[in-house]
Amino acid sequence: MTVDAPEARHADAAWARGLVRAFALGTFGAAALLAIYFATLSAVSGSGYALDQFATFWPYVVALATGFGIQVGLFSWLQRAVHAAHGSGKIVAASGTTSGVTMVSCCAHYLVNLLPALGAAGLVTFVAQYQVELFWVGLLANALGIAYMGRRAAAFVREMSPAAR
């Protein structure tokens, strides 16, 4: 069965809207993660310190936020595409939670002023000592999440006919 021109144009327009929506949600996700980073660091040590830490660790922080945004965009696109194609939004997807936790961990060692009574000083000292290594763990988790989501999206696209996109 062939698809007539109006249906094909409608499918192409829906496909483009889905990509724009996914990009917007991914951008929002990255910006939200950066906002959480700055809010957390500012609440713990002040805005001047937050800016200083960002200036020191910006490659890690921006990479983590970007990776999180990519995962959000891929997830939102895939969820919407699966729902549209199959009528169900159920799908297993990677989470960008590691990105947020890793970004916040860079300032967690300053909580030592608030948490010694809880016995958390050892954990805070560990986080402070291995801050850069924790960034790398977060980046690895981001890469694995993006690879997983990318494979799922590529498999879905291969299964769909061009007219169904």
Buried (B, 14 or more C-beta within 10 A) or exposed (E): EEBEEEEEEEBEEBBEEBEEBBBEBBBBBBEBBBEBBBEBBBEBBEEEBBEEBBEEBEEBBEBBBBBBBBBBBBBBBBBBBBEBEEEEEEBEBBEBEBBBBBBBBBBBBBBBEEEEEEEBBEBBEBBBEBBEEBBEBBBEBBEEBBEBBBEBBEEBEEEBEEEEB
